[in-house]
Amino acid sequence: MNTLEKIQNNLTQFSKSERKVAEAILASPQTAIHSSIASLAKLADVSEPTVNRFCRRLDTKGFPDFKLHLAQSLANGTPYVSRHVEEDDDPDSYTTKIFESSMAALDIARQSLNTQSINKAVDLLTQAKHISFFGLGASAAVAHDAQNKFFRFNVPVSCFDDVLMQKMSCMNCDEGSVVVLISHTGRTKSMIDVARLARENGAAVLGLTARNSPLSQECTIAVTMEVPEDTDMYLPMASRLAQLVVIDVLATGFTLRRGPRFRDNLKRVKAVLKESRLNKDPL
């Protein structure tokens, strides 16, 4: 039973003030996810301790933990459609739900990111002589996107989504190599093996993965985030979006760290690409 279902099913068991909190959340879960404890208390016309007490009634550690569980109710992955999409939803409904659940998941991921880890990751990437991006399954698409972005940065870049190719690539690593491993769960055995192999051959390993996962323990630096998605049951959707955004963050940090001359070179690359496009139709 997810958090929203718990709230709905236990509505009659809450105290009068706790029920106000429950009704405010049920009326607009998205607002609750993006609210501070003070703003939710004001919306429900209760005190902040009442909100905290309500959160603990739902077996969460407090308001931040409650918001994570609430986001999981709205953005808990998709097999082919989102969990909270109903069979009789019309296009307007399911389109809105998919966008809102994705935005909620991205917001949770953003709040869980450690910017110090981002800074260390950018340091690692800007000093690399060669960068390899590895991903499997849904994360393979993210690895290819990363290759596409970093390919323009005048540093040798490779990307492999095959375990054997990943391992052979690691055998050619040295101290100037950075291997970026992308895995939402951080529990894929072959990726953990690849991380160990890369480090044994002198490479630095950067992981985009879950906090305290087995993979994160094998990385030189781990950029971790919380994404409310259960990939044991559902095909990844929100986690892939979050990974793509983090790749954009790292690419932006790389560009800024390299300075104005580097950005001028990127402008020249962009200018060459313009020749491959038709002009926009005049208004």
C-alpha positions in Angstrom: 0.0 0.0 0.0 1.5 3.3 -1.0 1.4 6.5 1.1 -1.6 8.0 -0.6 -3.5 4.8 -0.1 -2.5 4.7 3.6 -3.8 8.3 4.1 -7.1 7.5 2.4 -7.7 4.2 4.2 -6.8 5.7 7.6 -8.7 8.9 7.2 -11.2 8.1 9.9 -8.5 7.1 12.4 -6.7 10.5 12.4 -7.3 13.1 15.0 -9.3 16.2 13.9 -6.2 18.2 13.3 -4.3 15.3 11.6 -7.3 14.8 9.3 -6.9 18.4 8.2 -3.4 17.6 7.1 -4.5 14.4 5.4 -7.2 16.2 3.4 -4.9 19.0 2.4 -2.4 16.4 1.0 -5.1 14.3 -0.7 -6.5 17.5 -2.4 -3.1 18.3 -3.9 -0.3 15.8 -3.4 1.9 17.8 -5.8 1.6 20.9 -3.7 2.5 18.9 -0.6 5.6 17.5 -2.2 6.9 21.0 -3.0 5.8 22.5 0.3 7.9 23.3 3.4 6.5 22.0 6.7 5.5 25.6 7.5 3.6 26.1 4.3 1.8 22.8 4.6 0.8 23.5 8.2 -0.6 26.9 7.1 -2.5 25.3 4.2 -4.1 22.8 6.5 -4.6 25.4 9.3 -2.7 23.4 11.9 0.6 23.7 13.8 4.0 22.4 12.5 4.2 19.8 15.3 0.8 18.4 14.1 2.3 17.9 10.6 5.3 16.1 12.1 3.0 13.9 14.3 0.9 13.1 11.2 4.1 12.0 9.3 5.1 9.7 12.1 1.7 8.2 12.2 2.5 7.0 8.6 5.7 5.3 9.8 8.0 7.9 8.3 10.9 9.5 10.1 9.6 13.1 9.7 8.5 15.5 7.1 11.4 15.2 4.6 11.1 11.4 4.7 7.3 11.6 4.3 7.7 13.8 1.2 10.0 11.1 -0.3 7.4 8.4 0.3 4.7 10.6 -1.0 6.7 11.2 -4.2 7.1 7.4 -4.5 3.3 7.2 -4.6 3.2 9.5 -7.5 6.3 8.5 -9.4 7.0 4.9 -8.6 8.2 3.9 -12.1 6.2 2.5 -15.0 5.9 -0.9 -16.7 4.2 0.6 -19.8 2.1 3.2 -18.1 2.5 4.9 -14.8 1.3 3.1 -11.7 -1.3 5.8 -10.9 -2.7 5.9 -14.4 -6.1 4.4 -14.5 -7.5 2.3 -17.4 -10.2 4.8 -18.1 -7.9 7.8 -18.2 -8.3 10.0 -21.2 -5.2 11.5 -23.1 -5.4 14.7 -21.1 -5.4 12.8 -17.8 -2.6 10.3 -18.4 -0.4 13.0 -20.1 -0.7 15.2 -17.1 0.0 12.4 -14.7 3.1 11.2 -16.5 4.5 14.8 -16.6 3.6 15.5 -13.0 5.1 12.2 -11.7 8.3 12.9 -13.6 8.6 16.4 -12.3 8.0 15.2 -8.8 10.7 12.6 -9.1 13.2 15.1 -10.5 12.5 17.5 -7.7 13.2 14.7 -5.1 16.4 13.8 -7.0 17.6 17.4 -7.1 17.1 17.8 -3.3 19.1 14.6 -2.6 22.1 15.6 -4.7 25.3 16.5 -2.9 26.9 19.5 -4.7 30.2 18.7 -3.2 30.1 15.4 -5.0 29.2 17.2 -8.2 32.2 19.5 -7.7 34.6 16.5 -7.1 33.2 14.7 -10.2 33.8 17.8 -12.4 37.4 18.0 -11.0 37.9 14.4 -12.0 36.4 14.8 -15.5 38.3 18.0 -16.4 41.6 16.3 -15.5 40.9 13.1 -17.5 43.0 12.1 -20.5 40.2 9.7 -21.6 36.6 9.3 -20.4 34.6 6.2 -20.8 30.8 6.0 -20.2 29.3 2.6 -19.4 25.7 1.7 -18.9 23.5 -1.3 -19.3 19.8 -1.6 -20.2 18.0 1.8 -19.7 21.2 3.4 -18.4 22.9 2.6 -21.8 20.9 5.3 -23.4 22.2 7.8 -20.8 25.8 6.6 -21.4 25.3 7.3 -25.2 23.9 10.7 -24.4 26.9 11.5 -22.2 29.2 10.5 -25.0 27.4 12.8 -27.4 27.8 15.7 -25.0 31.4 15.1 -23.9 32.6 14.3 -27.5 32.5 18.0 -28.2 34.9 18.8 -25.4 38.1 18.0 -27.2 38.8 15.0 -24.9 38.9 11.4 -26.1 35.6 9.8 -25.2 34.2 6.2 -25.6 30.9 4.5 -24.7 30.1 0.8 -24.3 26.9 -0.9 -23.4 28.2 -4.4 -23.7 29.8 -6.0 -20.6 32.6 -7.7 -22.5 33.6 -4.5 -24.3 33.5 -2.7 -21.0 35.9 -5.2 -19.4 38.3 -5.1 -22.4 38.2 -1.3 -22.3 39.1 -1.4 -18.6 42.1 -3.5 -19.4 43.5 -0.6 -21.4 42.9 2.0 -18.6 45.7 3.9 -16.9 46.0 6.7 -14.3 44.7 9.3 -16.8 41.5 7.4 -17.5 38.1 8.1 -15.9 35.4 5.4 -16.2 31.8 6.7 -15.6 29.4 3.9 -14.5 25.7 4.6 -14.7 23.4 2.4 -12.7 20.2 3.5 -10.9 20.2 0.5 -8.5 23.9 0.1 -8.1 23.3 -3.6 -7.6 24.1 -5.0 -11.1 26.9 -7.5 -10.5 28.7 -7.0 -13.8 28.9 -3.2 -13.2 30.4 -3.8 -9.8 33.0 -6.1 -11.4 33.8 -3.5 -14.1 34.3 -0.9 -11.4 36.8 -3.1 -9.6 38.6 -4.0 -12.8 38.9 -0.3 -13.8 40.4 0.6 -10.5 42.8 -2.3 -10.6 44.1 -0.9 -13.8 44.7 2.6 -12.5 41.5 4.3 -13.6 39.4 6.6 -11.5 35.8 5.5 -11.3 32.9 7.9 -11.2 29.5 6.4 -10.4 26.0 7.8 -11.0 24.1 5.5 -8.8 22.1 5.0 -5.6 23.3 6.1 -2.2 25.1 3.3 -0.2 24.7 0.9 -3.1 27.3 -1.8 -3.6 28.5 0.0 -6.8 28.9 3.3 -4.9 31.3 1.5 -2.5 33.5 0.6 -5.4 33.8 4.1 -6.9 36.4 6.7 -6.5 33.6 9.3 -6.4 29.9 8.5 -6.4 27.3 11.1 -7.4 24.2 9.7 -5.7 20.6 10.7 -5.6 17.2 9.5 -4.4 14.8 8.7 -7.2 11.4 7.4 -6.1 11.2 4.4 -8.5 11.2 0.6 -7.9 13.0 -0.9 -10.8 12.6 -4.4 -9.4 8.9 -4.2 -10.5 8.8 -1.4 -13.1 10.8 -0.4 -16.1 12.9 2.7 -15.3 11.5 6.0 -16.4 12.1 8.7 -13.7 15.5 7.4 -12.9 16.6 7.7 -16.5 15.4 11.3 -16.7 17.3 12.1 -13.5 20.5 10.5 -14.8 20.2 12.6 -18.0 19.9 15.8 -16.0 22.9 14.9 -13.9 24.9 14.3 -17.1 23.8 17.8 -18.2 25.0 19.2 -14.8 28.4 17.6 -15.2 28.8 18.7 -18.7 27.9 22.3 -17.7 30.4 22.1 -14.8 33.0 20.8 -17.2 32.4 23.7 -19.6 32.5 26.4 -16.9 35.6 24.9 -15.3 37.5 25.0 -18.6 37.1 28.8 -18.9 36.2 31.4 -21.7 38.7 30.1 -24.3 37.2 26.6 -24.1 33.7 28.0 -24.5 34.8 30.0 -27.6 35.9 26.7 -29.1 32.5 25.2 -28.4 30.9 28.2 -30.1 33.0 27.4 -33.2 31.8 23.8 -33.1 28.2 25.0 -32.9 28.7 27.3 -35.8 29.9 24.4 -38.0 26.7 22.5 -37.1 24.5 25.3 -38.2 25.5 24.6 -41.8 23.7 21.2 -41.6 20.3 22.8 -40.8 17.8 24.5 -42.9 16.9 28.1 -41.9 13.8 28.6 -39.8 10.7 29.6 -41.7 10.2 33.3 -41.6 7.2 34.5 -39.5 
